[in-house]
Amino acid sequence: MQKLHLALAVKYLDRSIAEYSRRLGCEPVTVAESRYALWRTESLNFSISQIPEKAGQLRHLGFESFNLSEMFSDRDADGIEWEYFTAEQQRQEIIKHYPDINYPETSISKCLS
């Protein structure tokens, strides 16, 4: 089973967290102040990064999988980057980039039913 991953660049992290939390009916599972937020629902793995000069652009796509031995990425025929990872591999990668982040080992966004 795979879960789609979508990563976007945004201009203002706080405004975008409010916007996407409303759209998804969930709060993010983790936030790196003024830099990054991640939602993990039962069907979607969605992240935003504050990169004002690239706001509104796709950063990359990917799949969260349950059984990969290592995280990897490649590009499709149109040059779009696709990442492949397990939830734990993604968690470790995020912690590496944002060492001060609070990212629990088991995390699914609390969504409205």
KAHU-V204228 format. One record per residue. RES is the residue in three letters. NEAR is the number of other ideal C-beta (glycine too) atoms within 10 Angstrom. Layout:
BEGIN
res->(RES,RES)
near->(NEAR,NEAR)
END
This chain:
BEGIN
res->(MET,GLN,LYS,LEU,HIS,LEU,ALA,LEU,ALA,VAL,LYS,TYR,LEU,ASP,ARG,SER,ILE,ALA,GLU,TYR,SER,ARG,ARG,LEU,GLY,CYS,GLU,PRO,VAL,THR,VAL,ALA,GLU,SER,ARG,TYR,ALA,LEU,TRP,ARG,THR,GLU,SER,LEU,ASN,PHE,SER,ILE,SER,GLN,ILE,PRO,GLU,LYS,ALA,GLY,GLN,LEU,ARG,HIS,LEU,GLY,PHE,GLU,SER,PHE,ASN,LEU,SER,GLU,MET,PHE,SER,ASP,ARG,ASP,ALA,ASP,GLY,ILE,GLU,TRP,GLU,TYR,PHE,THR,ALA,GLU,GLN,GLN,ARG,GLN,GLU,ILE,ILE,LYS,HIS,TYR,PRO,ASP,ILE,ASN,TYR,PRO,GLU,THR,SER,ILE,SER,LYS,CYS,LEU,SER)
near->(7,13,17,12,22,15,19,18,17,23,13,13,20,13,11,18,18,12,13,19,16,9,10,16,13,19,15,19,20,20,19,20,12,9,15,21,23,23,25,23,16,8,8,16,23,21,21,24,18,21,16,10,7,14,14,8,11,12,17,15,15,24,15,20,16,9,7,14,7,8,16,12,12,10,10,9,5,5,6,13,14,14,20,17,21,16,17,11,18,20,21,13,13,17,15,9,11,16,8,8,17,10,16,8,7,9,15,12,20,10,15,6,3)
END
